[in-house]
Amino acid sequence: MSSAAHTTTQFPTRAVHDRSAGRLTVVVDALPASIDDITVTASSRRIYLRIEHEDTTFERAVSPPVRLEEFTDDREAVYNNGVLTVTVGTERRLRR
């Protein structure tokens, strides 16, 4: 029997927006993935998470929680003991 890659939602994810501090924190239970299995990218409109472990791929895109906000350049991603924590600043989007 051959194995095929598949997409999963097996990695529990939670996003918390602290509006008063202007920060969005996304936490992913990424076990059993290692740091080499994880890709995090961020732009002003989206955080993109990808975990590729063995034959499983997990993908999730997170947008600012408030439609009129965007992400700032204040960004941090930490992987510790199987937990991926991504924190990104948020601010009100300027009209352009």
HUDA-V864008 format. One record per pair of residues at least 24 apart in sequence whose C-alpha atoms are under 6 Angstrom apart, sorted by the first residue. I is the first residue (numbers start at 1). GAP is how many residues later the second one is. D is the distance in whole Angstrom. If there is no record, write none. Layout:
BEGIN
I;GAP;D + I;GAP;D
END
This chain:
BEGIN
5;50;5 + 5;51;6 + 6;50;5 + 7;49;6 + 7;50;5 + 7;51;6 + 8;50;5 + 22;67;6 + 22;68;5 + 23;65;6 + 23;66;4 + 23;67;5 + 24;63;6 + 24;64;5 + 25;61;6 + 25;62;4 + 26;59;6 + 26;60;5 + 27;57;6 + 27;58;5 + 28;55;6 + 28;56;5 + 29;54;5 + 30;52;5 + 30;53;6 + 31;51;5 + 44;26;5 + 44;27;4 + 45;25;6 + 68;24;6 + 68;25;6 + 69;24;5
END
